[in-house]
Amino acid sequence: MTTHVPEPRRFGSYIKEILRQAWPVLISSWASIAFGVIDTAMAGHVSAADLQAMALAASIYITIFVGLMGVVHALIPIIAQHFGGQRYIEVGRAWGQGVWLALGLSVIGAATMLFPDVWLAISGDVEPAVRSNVTWYLRALILALPASLVFRTIYALGTAVSRPKVVMAINLASIVFKLFFNWLFMFGKLGIPAMGAAGAGLSTAVVGWLTLATGLWAIYHDPFYKRFKPTLGTPDWTSQKELLRLGIPMGASYLVEVCAFSFMALLVAREGMYVTGGHQIMSNLAALSYMMPMAVGIATASLTAQAIGARDMPRARKTGMAGVAVVATGACLTAILLITGKSPILRAYTDDLQVAAVAATLLQVLPWFHLCDAMQCIGSYLLRAYKVAVVPLLLQIVALTGIGLIGGWWLGFGPAAGALRPAVDYIMPGAPIGAASMWVMALMGLGLSAILLFAWYGRIVRLHAAQR
């Protein structure tokens, strides 16, 4: 009698598994971004005041939401490890605790959004009409916040158990409803008074609750989820502490990245309208490019956490290696596209020759920026799969805030302004010195962050291998 020994998995099978889970996550991310694009485009057809209000209010909301969303995303590695270990009832319980966490965070988020004047204080003189629109837009988004955060628990559940397509389909369908309700509320159709920017916020709230209802219906009617017995239950403080222990540093890490871009925009505004426009194009392209490594990172982290839950450390390590290979390849392809497609990309963004000229000088560094950004992204997600979040946060604060943001201000607009001119003239000839210094230092910060995160990841993998 012979014993059957399973053949070792080929490395390519890990890559295929990651790609199979990553593409729906990527489409979901693009669908989420579409809400902001729709609001901005439609507000531009209402009035200049509504457009400015939209820009200010959206930046406030995104800062708050992304930080809180990062806390909720602690569910992904927790649920994935339970799923990998076939602790199916614990999956359902963890999801229920995540819902309670999301509701509690909604109260905190709502409190910070009730006082927009505190946020607008850093924006200088804001027209009363714009200030009023910001206030009403944020009040409408307070209604959307609980639905959006609770839906993130459904997103986390689907991602953690390798079922991301349902959330993708819901997100894509929500775009159609967002367009309809924006048309209804912003422009005052079917007898409803025109609300402008506030109508966009109300539209987001309505669509948010519809999306949540659809997501809940999906997980309670899909036979796949029945094994988990998903239930709300009552708040369990031990489970809440586990979520917060992992979620708070994760949310803070998300905030570090978002705030770095926000403060860069505020500083670059000192160099004038055209530089601000060029910087905005650069920022938008960087954000769009980031979606690929983020999607692969989430998929890789989920699959790695499943392997950890199953106590299969070799599979966890190989899954991580495959994720790094996918991100590195994708980042190189994106960089090539940014280099070869620079002219058509700029034409798609602006007809203003001066803005395009500034953007063209800044875009010279974007391929390298994206490569570093992609690698630090996958590094942080791999560590989260092992439930390691505090050290990555500290490393990112030092690299992204200390070196990138503060260093960029110091060399671009602070006491040492202009010190990087020789390097800027070599790397980005013709670029405005302040904005260019910020981007060069951001690149250095991301590169350092990637190196530090991978060094710590190697240490964590070795520790887990030694414990087998």
C-alpha positions as a Markdown table, in Angstrom:
| # | Residue | x | y | z |
|---|---|---|---|---|
| 1 | Met | 0.0 | 0.0 | 0.0 |
| 2 | Thr | 1.4 | 3.4 | -1.0 |
| 3 | Thr | 0.7 | 6.7 | 0.6 |
| 4 | His | -0.2 | 9.5 | -1.7 |
| 5 | Val | 2.0 | 12.6 | -1.2 |
| 6 | Pro | 0.5 | 15.7 | -2.8 |
| 7 | Glu | 2.7 | 17.5 | -5.3 |
| 8 | Pro | 4.2 | 20.8 | -4.2 |
| 9 | Arg | 2.4 | 23.8 | -5.6 |
| 10 | Arg | 4.0 | 25.7 | -8.4 |
| 11 | Phe | 4.9 | 29.3 | -7.7 |
| 12 | Gly | 2.6 | 30.3 | -10.6 |
| 13 | Ser | -0.4 | 28.9 | -8.8 |
| 14 | Tyr | 0.1 | 31.4 | -5.9 |
| 15 | Ile | 0.2 | 34.2 | -8.5 |
| 16 | Lys | -3.0 | 33.0 | -10.2 |
| 17 | Glu | -4.7 | 32.8 | -6.8 |
| 18 | Ile | -3.7 | 36.4 | -5.9 |
| 19 | Leu | -4.8 | 37.8 | -9.3 |
| 20 | Arg | -8.1 | 35.9 | -9.1 |
| 21 | Gln | -8.9 | 37.7 | -5.8 |
| 22 | Ala | -7.2 | 41.1 | -6.6 |
| 23 | Trp | -9.1 | 42.1 | -9.7 |
| 24 | Pro | -12.5 | 42.4 | -8.1 |
| 25 | Val | -10.9 | 44.4 | -5.2 |
| 26 | Leu | -9.4 | 46.7 | -7.8 |
| 27 | Ile | -12.7 | 47.3 | -9.6 |
| 28 | Ser | -14.4 | 47.9 | -6.2 |
| 29 | Ser | -11.7 | 50.5 | -5.4 |
| 30 | Trp | -12.2 | 52.3 | -8.8 |
| 31 | Ala | -16.0 | 52.2 | -8.2 |
| 32 | Ser | -15.5 | 53.9 | -4.8 |
| 33 | Ile | -13.4 | 56.7 | -6.3 |
| 34 | Ala | -16.2 | 57.2 | -8.9 |
| 35 | Phe | -18.4 | 58.8 | -6.2 |
| 36 | Gly | -15.9 | 61.7 | -5.7 |
| 37 | Val | -15.4 | 62.1 | -9.5 |
| 38 | Ile | -19.2 | 62.3 | -10.1 |
| 39 | Asp | -19.8 | 64.8 | -7.3 |
| 40 | Thr | -17.0 | 67.1 | -8.5 |
| 41 | Ala | -18.0 | 66.9 | -12.2 |
| 42 | Met | -21.7 | 67.6 | -11.4 |
| 43 | Ala | -21.0 | 70.4 | -8.9 |
| 44 | Gly | -19.0 | 72.2 | -11.6 |
| 45 | His | -22.3 | 72.5 | -13.5 |
| 46 | Val | -24.1 | 74.0 | -10.5 |
| 47 | Ser | -21.9 | 76.9 | -9.5 |
| 48 | Ala | -18.3 | 77.9 | -8.6 |
| 49 | Ala | -19.3 | 78.1 | -4.9 |
| 50 | Asp | -20.7 | 74.6 | -5.0 |
| 51 | Leu | -17.6 | 73.3 | -6.7 |
| 52 | Gln | -15.3 | 74.9 | -4.0 |
| 53 | Ala | -17.6 | 73.6 | -1.2 |
| 54 | Met | -17.4 | 70.1 | -2.7 |
| 55 | Ala | -13.6 | 70.2 | -2.8 |
| 56 | Leu | -13.3 | 71.4 | 0.8 |
| 57 | Ala | -16.0 | 69.2 | 2.3 |
| 58 | Ala | -14.8 | 66.1 | 0.4 |
| 59 | Ser | -11.2 | 66.6 | 1.7 |
| 60 | Ile | -12.6 | 66.8 | 5.3 |
| 61 | Tyr | -14.8 | 63.7 | 4.8 |
| 62 | Ile | -12.2 | 61.6 | 3.1 |
| 63 | Thr | -9.6 | 62.3 | 5.9 |
| 64 | Ile | -12.1 | 61.2 | 8.5 |
| 65 | Phe | -13.6 | 58.3 | 6.6 |
| 66 | Val | -10.2 | 56.8 | 5.5 |
| 67 | Gly | -8.9 | 56.8 | 9.1 |
| 68 | Leu | -12.0 | 55.1 | 10.4 |
| 69 | Met | -12.1 | 52.7 | 7.5 |
| 70 | Gly | -8.6 | 51.6 | 8.4 |
| 71 | Val | -9.7 | 50.7 | 11.9 |
| 72 | Val | -12.6 | 48.6 | 10.5 |
| 73 | His | -10.2 | 46.9 | 8.0 |
| 74 | Ala | -8.6 | 45.1 | 11.0 |
| 75 | Leu | -11.4 | 42.6 | 10.4 |
| 76 | Ile | -9.6 | 41.3 | 7.3 |
| 77 | Pro | -6.7 | 39.6 | 8.9 |
| 78 | Ile | -8.7 | 38.5 | 11.9 |
| 79 | Ile | -11.5 | 36.9 | 9.8 |
| 80 | Ala | -9.0 | 35.5 | 7.3 |
| 81 | Gln | -7.1 | 33.7 | 10.0 |
| 82 | His | -10.3 | 32.2 | 11.5 |
| 83 | Phe | -11.4 | 31.1 | 8.0 |
| 84 | Gly | -8.0 | 29.6 | 7.2 |
| 85 | Gly | -8.2 | 27.7 | 10.5 |
| 86 | Gln | -11.8 | 26.5 | 9.7 |
| 87 | Arg | -13.2 | 28.3 | 12.8 |
| 88 | Tyr | -16.3 | 29.2 | 10.9 |
| 89 | Ile | -18.5 | 30.2 | 13.8 |
| 90 | Glu | -15.7 | 32.6 | 14.9 |
| 91 | Val | -15.8 | 34.2 | 11.4 |
| 92 | Gly | -19.5 | 35.2 | 12.0 |
| 93 | Arg | -18.9 | 36.4 | 15.5 |
| 94 | Ala | -15.9 | 38.5 | 14.4 |
| 95 | Trp | -18.0 | 40.1 | 11.7 |
| 96 | Gly | -20.8 | 41.0 | 14.2 |
| 97 | Gln | -18.2 | 42.6 | 16.5 |
| 98 | Gly | -16.9 | 44.5 | 13.5 |
| 99 | Val | -20.4 | 45.9 | 12.9 |
| 100 | Trp | -20.5 | 47.2 | 16.5 |
| 101 | Leu | -17.1 | 48.8 | 16.1 |
| 102 | Ala | -18.2 | 50.5 | 12.9 |
| 103 | Leu | -21.3 | 51.9 | 14.6 |
| 104 | Gly | -19.2 | 53.2 | 17.5 |
| 105 | Leu | -16.7 | 54.8 | 15.1 |
| 106 | Ser | -19.6 | 56.4 | 13.2 |
| 107 | Val | -20.5 | 58.4 | 16.4 |
| 108 | Ile | -16.9 | 59.6 | 16.7 |
| 109 | Gly | -16.8 | 60.5 | 13.0 |
| 110 | Ala | -20.1 | 62.3 | 13.1 |
| 111 | Ala | -18.9 | 64.4 | 16.1 |
| 112 | Thr | -15.8 | 65.6 | 14.1 |
| 113 | Met | -17.9 | 66.5 | 11.1 |
| 114 | Leu | -20.4 | 68.6 | 13.0 |
| 115 | Phe | -17.9 | 71.4 | 13.4 |
| 116 | Pro | -16.6 | 72.3 | 9.9 |
| 117 | Asp | -15.4 | 75.7 | 11.0 |
| 118 | Val | -12.6 | 74.0 | 12.9 |
| 119 | Trp | -11.4 | 72.3 | 9.7 |
| 120 | Leu | -11.9 | 75.5 | 7.5 |
| 121 | Ala | -9.8 | 77.6 | 9.9 |
| 122 | Ile | -6.7 | 76.4 | 8.0 |
| 123 | Ser | -8.2 | 77.4 | 4.6 |
| 124 | Gly | -8.2 | 81.2 | 5.4 |
| 125 | Asp | -11.1 | 83.4 | 4.3 |
| 126 | Val | -13.9 | 81.2 | 2.9 |
| 127 | Glu | -17.0 | 82.9 | 1.4 |
| 128 | Pro | -20.1 | 82.6 | 3.6 |
| 129 | Ala | -22.0 | 80.8 | 0.8 |
| 130 | Val | -19.2 | 78.3 | 0.4 |
| 131 | Arg | -19.0 | 77.8 | 4.2 |
| 132 | Ser | -22.8 | 77.1 | 4.3 |
| 133 | Asn | -22.6 | 74.6 | 1.5 |
| 134 | Val | -19.7 | 72.8 | 3.3 |
| 135 | Thr | -21.7 | 72.6 | 6.5 |
| 136 | Trp | -24.8 | 71.2 | 4.8 |
| 137 | Tyr | -22.8 | 68.8 | 2.7 |
| 138 | Leu | -21.1 | 67.4 | 5.8 |
| 139 | Arg | -24.3 | 67.1 | 7.7 |
| 140 | Ala | -25.7 | 65.0 | 4.9 |
| 141 | Leu | -22.6 | 62.8 | 4.9 |
| 142 | Ile | -23.1 | 62.2 | 8.7 |
| 143 | Leu | -26.2 | 60.3 | 7.6 |
| 144 | Ala | -24.0 | 58.3 | 5.2 |
| 145 | Leu | -21.2 | 57.5 | 7.6 |
| 146 | Pro | -22.8 | 54.6 | 9.6 |
| 147 | Ala | -23.9 | 52.9 | 6.4 |
| 148 | Ser | -20.6 | 53.3 | 4.7 |
| 149 | Leu | -18.6 | 52.0 | 7.7 |
| 150 | Val | -20.9 | 49.0 | 8.3 |
| 151 | Phe | -20.7 | 48.2 | 4.6 |
| 152 | Arg | -16.9 | 48.1 | 5.0 |
| 153 | Thr | -17.4 | 45.2 | 7.4 |
| 154 | Ile | -19.2 | 43.3 | 4.6 |
| 155 | Tyr | -16.3 | 44.2 | 2.3 |
| 156 | Ala | -13.8 | 42.9 | 4.9 |
| 157 | Leu | -15.8 | 39.7 | 5.3 |
| 158 | Gly | -16.0 | 39.0 | 1.6 |
| 159 | Thr | -12.3 | 39.8 | 1.1 |
| 160 | Ala | -11.1 | 37.7 | 4.0 |
| 161 | Val | -13.0 | 34.6 | 2.8 |
| 162 | Ser | -12.0 | 35.1 | -0.8 |
| 163 | Arg | -15.4 | 36.2 | -2.1 |
| 164 | Pro | -14.8 | 39.8 | -3.2 |
| 165 | Lys | -17.0 | 39.7 | -6.4 |
| 166 | Val | -20.3 | 40.3 | -4.5 |
| 167 | Val | -19.0 | 43.6 | -3.1 |
| 168 | Met | -17.6 | 44.5 | -6.5 |
| 169 | Ala | -21.0 | 44.0 | -8.2 |
| 170 | Ile | -22.8 | 46.1 | -5.5 |
| 171 | Asn | -20.2 | 48.9 | -5.8 |
| 172 | Leu | -20.6 | 49.0 | -9.6 |
| 173 | Ala | -24.4 | 49.1 | -9.4 |
| 174 | Ser | -24.2 | 51.9 | -6.8 |
| 175 | Ile | -22.6 | 54.2 | -9.4 |
| 176 | Val | -25.8 | 54.2 | -11.4 |
| 177 | Phe | -27.9 | 55.1 | -8.4 |
| 178 | Lys | -25.4 | 57.7 | -7.4 |
| 179 | Leu | -25.8 | 59.4 | -10.8 |
| 180 | Phe | -29.6 | 59.3 | -10.6 |
| 181 | Phe | -29.9 | 60.7 | -7.0 |
| 182 | Asn | -27.3 | 63.4 | -7.7 |
| 183 | Trp | -29.3 | 64.5 | -10.7 |
| 184 | Leu | -32.4 | 64.5 | -8.5 |
| 185 | Phe | -31.2 | 66.3 | -5.5 |
| 186 | Met | -28.4 | 68.6 | -6.9 |
| 187 | Phe | -30.4 | 70.0 | -9.8 |
| 188 | Gly | -33.9 | 69.8 | -8.3 |
| 189 | Lys | -35.8 | 67.3 | -10.5 |
| 190 | Leu | -39.2 | 65.7 | -10.1 |
| 191 | Gly | -40.5 | 68.5 | -7.9 |
| 192 | Ile | -37.6 | 68.3 | -5.4 |
| 193 | Pro | -35.8 | 71.6 | -4.7 |
| 194 | Ala | -32.3 | 72.0 | -6.0 |
| 195 | Met | -29.8 | 71.5 | -3.2 |
| 196 | Gly | -26.5 | 71.9 | -4.9 |
| 197 | Ala | -23.5 | 70.5 | -3.0 |
| 198 | Ala | -25.8 | 69.5 | -0.1 |
| 199 | Gly | -27.8 | 67.4 | -2.5 |
| 200 | Ala | -24.6 | 65.4 | -3.4 |
| 201 | Gly | -24.2 | 64.6 | 0.2 |
| 202 | Leu | -27.8 | 63.5 | 0.6 |
| 203 | Ser | -27.4 | 61.4 | -2.5 |
| 204 | Thr | -24.4 | 59.6 | -1.0 |
| 205 | Ala | -26.4 | 58.9 | 2.2 |
| 206 | Val | -29.3 | 57.4 | 0.3 |
| 207 | Val | -27.0 | 55.3 | -1.9 |
| 208 | Gly | -25.0 | 54.3 | 1.1 |
| 209 | Trp | -28.0 | 52.8 | 2.9 |
| 210 | Leu | -29.2 | 51.1 | -0.2 |
| 211 | Thr | -25.8 | 49.6 | -0.7 |
| 212 | Leu | -25.7 | 48.4 | 2.9 |
| 213 | Ala | -29.1 | 46.8 | 2.6 |
| 214 | Thr | -28.1 | 45.0 | -0.5 |
| 215 | Gly | -24.9 | 43.8 | 1.1 |
| 216 | Leu | -26.7 | 42.5 | 4.2 |
| 217 | Trp | -29.2 | 40.7 | 1.9 |
| 218 | Ala | -26.4 | 39.1 | 0.0 |
| 219 | Ile | -24.6 | 37.6 | 3.0 |
| 220 | Tyr | -27.8 | 36.4 | 4.6 |
| 221 | His | -29.1 | 34.7 | 1.4 |
| 222 | Asp | -25.8 | 33.4 | -0.1 |
| 223 | Pro | -25.5 | 29.7 | 0.9 |
| 224 | Phe | -21.7 | 30.2 | 1.2 |
| 225 | Tyr | -22.1 | 32.4 | 4.2 |
| 226 | Lys | -24.5 | 30.2 | 6.1 |
| 227 | Arg | -21.6 | 28.1 | 7.6 |
| 228 | Phe | -20.5 | 31.3 | 9.5 |
| 229 | Lys | -23.9 | 32.0 | 11.1 |
| 230 | Pro | -23.2 | 35.8 | 10.8 |
| 231 | Thr | -25.0 | 37.5 | 13.7 |
| 232 | Leu | -24.7 | 40.9 | 15.4 |
| 233 | Gly | -24.8 | 39.5 | 18.9 |
| 234 | Thr | -23.9 | 41.9 | 21.8 |
| 235 | Pro | -20.7 | 43.9 | 22.1 |
| 236 | Asp | -17.8 | 41.8 | 23.5 |
| 237 | Trp | -15.1 | 43.9 | 25.1 |
| 238 | Thr | -12.4 | 41.3 | 24.6 |
| 239 | Ser | -13.2 | 41.1 | 20.8 |
| 240 | Gln | -13.4 | 44.9 | 20.7 |
| 241 | Lys | -10.0 | 45.2 | 22.3 |
| 242 | Glu | -8.5 | 42.8 | 19.7 |
| 243 | Leu | -10.0 | 44.9 | 16.9 |
| 244 | Leu | -8.8 | 48.2 | 18.3 |
| 245 | Arg | -5.4 | 46.9 | 19.1 |
| 246 | Leu | -4.9 | 46.1 | 15.4 |
| 247 | Gly | -7.3 | 48.6 | 13.9 |
| 248 | Ile | -6.1 | 51.9 | 15.6 |
| 249 | Pro | -2.5 | 51.6 | 14.2 |
| 250 | Met | -3.9 | 50.5 | 10.9 |
| 251 | Gly | -6.2 | 53.5 | 10.7 |
| 252 | Ala | -3.4 | 55.8 | 11.8 |
| 253 | Ser | -1.2 | 54.3 | 9.1 |
| 254 | Tyr | -3.9 | 55.1 | 6.5 |
| 255 | Leu | -4.1 | 58.7 | 7.9 |
| 256 | Val | -0.4 | 59.2 | 7.7 |
| 257 | Glu | -0.6 | 58.5 | 3.9 |
| 258 | Val | -3.7 | 60.6 | 3.3 |
| 259 | Cys | -2.5 | 63.6 | 5.4 |
| 260 | Ala | 0.9 | 63.6 | 3.6 |
| 261 | Phe | -0.9 | 64.3 | 0.3 |
| 262 | Ser | -3.3 | 66.8 | 1.9 |
| 263 | Phe | -0.5 | 68.9 | 3.5 |
| 264 | Met | 1.5 | 68.7 | 0.3 |
| 265 | Ala | -1.4 | 70.3 | -1.6 |
| 266 | Leu | -1.7 | 73.1 | 1.0 |
| 267 | Leu | 2.1 | 73.9 | 0.8 |
| 268 | Val | 2.3 | 73.7 | -3.0 |
| 269 | Ala | -0.5 | 76.3 | -3.3 |
| 270 | Arg | 2.0 | 78.9 | -2.3 |
| 271 | Glu | 3.6 | 78.6 | -5.7 |
| 272 | Gly | 0.4 | 79.8 | -7.5 |
| 273 | Met | -2.6 | 78.5 | -9.5 |
| 274 | Tyr | -0.7 | 76.8 | -12.3 |
| 275 | Val | 1.6 | 74.9 | -10.0 |
| 276 | Thr | -1.3 | 73.9 | -7.9 |
| 277 | Gly | -3.1 | 72.6 | -11.0 |
| 278 | Gly | 0.0 | 70.6 | -12.1 |
| 279 | His | 0.5 | 69.2 | -8.7 |
| 280 | Gln | -3.2 | 68.1 | -8.6 |
| 281 | Ile | -2.7 | 66.2 | -11.8 |
| 282 | Met | 0.4 | 64.5 | -10.4 |
| 283 | Ser | -1.5 | 63.6 | -7.2 |
| 284 | Asn | -4.5 | 62.2 | -9.0 |
| 285 | Leu | -2.3 | 60.0 | -11.2 |
| 286 | Ala | -0.3 | 58.8 | -8.2 |
| 287 | Ala | -3.6 | 57.9 | -6.4 |
| 288 | Leu | -5.0 | 56.1 | -9.4 |
| 289 | Ser | -1.7 | 54.1 | -9.9 |
| 290 | Tyr | -1.8 | 53.2 | -6.2 |
| 291 | Met | -5.0 | 51.3 | -6.6 |
| 292 | Met | -3.2 | 48.3 | -8.3 |
| 293 | Pro | -0.7 | 47.6 | -5.5 |
| 294 | Met | -3.4 | 48.3 | -2.9 |
| 295 | Ala | -5.7 | 45.7 | -4.5 |
| 296 | Val | -3.0 | 43.1 | -4.8 |
| 297 | Gly | -1.8 | 43.9 | -1.2 |
| 298 | Ile | -5.3 | 43.3 | 0.2 |
| 299 | Ala | -5.7 | 40.1 | -1.7 |
| 300 | Thr | -2.2 | 38.8 | -0.7 |
| 301 | Ala | -2.8 | 39.8 | 2.9 |
| 302 | Ser | -6.1 | 37.9 | 3.0 |
| 303 | Leu | -4.6 | 34.7 | 1.5 |
| 304 | Thr | -1.5 | 35.0 | 3.7 |
| 305 | Ala | -3.7 | 35.3 | 6.8 |
| 306 | Gln | -5.7 | 32.3 | 5.7 |
| 307 | Ala | -2.5 | 30.3 | 5.5 |
| 308 | Ile | -1.4 | 31.6 | 9.0 |
| 309 | Gly | -4.8 | 30.5 | 10.4 |
| 310 | Ala | -4.2 | 27.1 | 9.0 |
| 311 | Arg | -0.7 | 27.0 | 10.5 |
| 312 | Asp | 0.8 | 26.5 | 7.1 |
| 313 | Met | 3.7 | 28.9 | 7.4 |
| 314 | Pro | 5.5 | 27.8 | 4.1 |
| 315 | Arg | 2.3 | 28.6 | 2.2 |
| 316 | Ala | 2.1 | 32.0 | 4.0 |
| 317 | Arg | 5.6 | 32.8 | 3.0 |
| 318 | Lys | 5.2 | 31.7 | -0.6 |
| 319 | Thr | 1.9 | 33.7 | -0.9 |
| 320 | Gly | 3.7 | 36.8 | 0.3 |
| 321 | Met | 6.6 | 36.2 | -2.2 |
| 322 | Ala | 4.0 | 35.8 | -5.0 |
| 323 | Gly | 2.3 | 39.1 | -4.0 |
| 324 | Val | 5.6 | 41.0 | -4.0 |
| 325 | Ala | 6.3 | 39.6 | -7.5 |
| 326 | Val | 2.9 | 40.6 | -8.8 |
| 327 | Val | 3.2 | 44.1 | -7.3 |
| 328 | Ala | 6.7 | 44.6 | -8.6 |
| 329 | Thr | 5.7 | 43.5 | -12.1 |
| 330 | Gly | 2.6 | 45.6 | -12.1 |
| 331 | Ala | 4.5 | 48.7 | -10.9 |
| 332 | Cys | 7.1 | 48.3 | -13.6 |
| 333 | Leu | 4.3 | 48.1 | -16.3 |
| 334 | Thr | 2.6 | 51.1 | -14.8 |
| 335 | Ala | 5.8 | 53.1 | -14.8 |
| 336 | Ile | 6.4 | 52.3 | -18.4 |
| 337 | Leu | 2.8 | 53.4 | -19.2 |
| 338 | Leu | 3.4 | 56.7 | -17.4 |
| 339 | Ile | 6.6 | 57.4 | -19.3 |
| 340 | Thr | 5.3 | 56.5 | -22.8 |
| 341 | Gly | 1.8 | 57.9 | -22.4 |
| 342 | Lys | 2.7 | 61.2 | -20.8 |
| 343 | Ser | 1.4 | 63.4 | -23.6 |
| 344 | Pro | -2.0 | 61.8 | -24.1 |
| 345 | Ile | -2.4 | 61.6 | -20.3 |
| 346 | Leu | -1.9 | 65.4 | -19.9 |
| 347 | Arg | -4.2 | 66.1 | -22.8 |
| 348 | Ala | -6.9 | 64.1 | -21.0 |
| 349 | Tyr | -6.5 | 66.1 | -17.8 |
| 350 | Thr | -6.2 | 69.7 | -19.0 |
| 351 | Asp | -6.4 | 72.1 | -22.0 |
| 352 | Asp | -4.5 | 74.8 | -20.1 |
| 353 | Leu | -1.0 | 74.9 | -21.6 |
| 354 | Gln | 0.6 | 76.4 | -18.5 |
| 355 | Val | -0.9 | 73.8 | -16.1 |
| 356 | Ala | 0.1 | 71.0 | -18.6 |
| 357 | Ala | 3.7 | 72.4 | -18.7 |
| 358 | Val | 4.1 | 72.3 | -14.9 |
| 359 | Ala | 2.5 | 68.9 | -14.7 |
| 360 | Ala | 4.9 | 67.6 | -17.4 |
| 361 | Thr | 7.9 | 68.6 | -15.4 |
| 362 | Leu | 6.6 | 67.0 | -12.2 |
| 363 | Leu | 5.6 | 63.8 | -14.0 |
| 364 | Gln | 9.3 | 63.1 | -14.7 |
| 365 | Val | 9.6 | 61.6 | -11.2 |
| 366 | Leu | 6.2 | 59.9 | -11.0 |
| 367 | Pro | 7.4 | 56.5 | -12.4 |
| 368 | Trp | 10.0 | 56.2 | -9.6 |
| 369 | Phe | 7.6 | 57.5 | -7.0 |
| 370 | His | 5.1 | 54.8 | -8.0 |
| 371 | Leu | 7.6 | 52.0 | -7.8 |
| 372 | Cys | 8.5 | 53.0 | -4.2 |
| 373 | Asp | 4.9 | 53.6 | -3.3 |
| 374 | Ala | 3.9 | 50.2 | -4.6 |
| 375 | Met | 6.6 | 48.3 | -2.7 |
| 376 | Gln | 5.9 | 50.1 | 0.6 |
| 377 | Cys | 2.2 | 49.3 | 0.1 |
| 378 | Ile | 2.6 | 45.6 | -0.3 |
| 379 | Gly | 5.1 | 45.5 | 2.6 |
| 380 | Ser | 2.6 | 47.1 | 5.0 |
| 381 | Tyr | -0.2 | 44.8 | 3.9 |
| 382 | Leu | 1.9 | 41.7 | 4.4 |
| 383 | Leu | 2.7 | 42.7 | 7.9 |
| 384 | Arg | -1.0 | 43.2 | 8.7 |
| 385 | Ala | -1.6 | 39.6 | 7.6 |
| 386 | Tyr | 0.5 | 38.6 | 10.6 |
| 387 | Lys | -1.5 | 41.1 | 12.8 |
| 388 | Val | 1.6 | 43.4 | 13.0 |
| 389 | Ala | 0.5 | 47.0 | 12.8 |
| 390 | Val | 2.2 | 49.2 | 15.5 |
| 391 | Val | 5.8 | 48.9 | 14.2 |
| 392 | Pro | 4.8 | 49.5 | 10.6 |
| 393 | Leu | 2.9 | 52.6 | 11.7 |
| 394 | Leu | 6.0 | 53.9 | 13.6 |
| 395 | Leu | 8.2 | 53.2 | 10.6 |
| 396 | Gln | 5.8 | 55.0 | 8.2 |
| 397 | Ile | 5.6 | 58.0 | 10.5 |
| 398 | Val | 9.4 | 58.3 | 10.5 |
| 399 | Ala | 9.8 | 57.8 | 6.7 |
| 400 | Leu | 6.6 | 59.4 | 5.3 |
| 401 | Thr | 6.1 | 62.2 | 7.8 |
| 402 | Gly | 9.6 | 62.9 | 9.0 |
| 403 | Ile | 11.6 | 62.4 | 5.8 |
| 404 | Gly | 8.9 | 62.9 | 3.2 |
| 405 | Leu | 6.6 | 65.7 | 4.5 |
| 406 | Ile | 8.7 | 67.6 | 7.0 |
| 407 | Gly | 11.8 | 67.1 | 4.9 |
| 408 | Gly | 10.0 | 68.3 | 1.8 |
| 409 | Trp | 8.7 | 71.4 | 3.6 |
| 410 | Trp | 12.2 | 72.1 | 5.1 |
| 411 | Leu | 13.9 | 71.9 | 1.7 |
| 412 | Gly | 11.0 | 73.2 | -0.4 |
| 413 | Phe | 9.5 | 76.1 | 1.5 |
| 414 | Gly | 11.3 | 76.2 | 4.9 |
| 415 | Pro | 14.7 | 77.4 | 6.1 |
| 416 | Ala | 16.6 | 75.3 | 3.5 |
| 417 | Ala | 14.3 | 76.2 | 0.6 |
| 418 | Gly | 16.1 | 75.7 | -2.7 |
| 419 | Ala | 18.8 | 73.4 | -1.3 |
| 420 | Leu | 17.7 | 70.6 | -3.6 |
| 421 | Arg | 17.9 | 72.7 | -6.8 |
| 422 | Pro | 20.9 | 70.9 | -8.2 |
| 423 | Ala | 19.2 | 67.5 | -7.8 |
| 424 | Val | 15.8 | 68.9 | -9.0 |
| 425 | Asp | 17.5 | 70.3 | -12.1 |
| 426 | Tyr | 19.0 | 66.9 | -12.8 |
| 427 | Ile | 15.9 | 64.8 | -12.1 |
| 428 | Met | 13.1 | 67.1 | -13.0 |
| 429 | Pro | 14.5 | 69.9 | -15.2 |
| 430 | Gly | 12.2 | 72.9 | -15.4 |
| 431 | Ala | 10.0 | 71.9 | -12.4 |
| 432 | Pro | 9.0 | 74.5 | -9.8 |
| 433 | Ile | 11.5 | 74.1 | -6.9 |
| 434 | Gly | 9.0 | 74.0 | -4.0 |
| 435 | Ala | 6.6 | 71.4 | -5.5 |
| 436 | Ala | 9.6 | 69.4 | -6.9 |
| 437 | Ser | 11.3 | 69.3 | -3.6 |
| 438 | Met | 8.2 | 68.0 | -1.9 |
| 439 | Trp | 7.9 | 65.2 | -4.5 |
| 440 | Val | 11.6 | 64.3 | -4.3 |
| 441 | Met | 11.5 | 64.0 | -0.6 |
| 442 | Ala | 8.2 | 62.1 | -0.7 |
| 443 | Leu | 9.9 | 59.7 | -3.1 |
| 444 | Met | 12.8 | 59.3 | -0.6 |
| 445 | Gly | 10.4 | 58.7 | 2.3 |
| 446 | Leu | 8.5 | 56.0 | 0.4 |
| 447 | Gly | 11.8 | 54.3 | -0.6 |
| 448 | Leu | 13.0 | 54.3 | 3.0 |
| 449 | Ser | 9.5 | 53.1 | 4.2 |
| 450 | Ala | 9.6 | 50.2 | 1.7 |
| 451 | Ile | 13.1 | 49.1 | 2.9 |
| 452 | Leu | 12.2 | 49.3 | 6.6 |
| 453 | Leu | 8.9 | 47.5 | 6.2 |
| 454 | Phe | 10.5 | 44.6 | 4.2 |
| 455 | Ala | 13.3 | 44.3 | 6.8 |
| 456 | Trp | 10.6 | 44.0 | 9.5 |
| 457 | Tyr | 8.6 | 41.6 | 7.4 |
| 458 | Gly | 11.6 | 39.3 | 7.0 |
| 459 | Arg | 12.1 | 39.3 | 10.8 |
| 460 | Ile | 8.4 | 38.4 | 11.4 |
| 461 | Val | 8.6 | 35.5 | 8.8 |
| 462 | Arg | 11.7 | 34.1 | 10.5 |
| 463 | Leu | 10.1 | 34.3 | 13.9 |
| 464 | His | 7.0 | 32.4 | 12.7 |
| 465 | Ala | 9.2 | 29.8 | 11.0 |
| 466 | Ala | 11.2 | 29.2 | 14.2 |
| 467 | Gln | 8.0 | 28.6 | 16.2 |
| 468 | Arg | 6.8 | 25.7 | 14.0 |
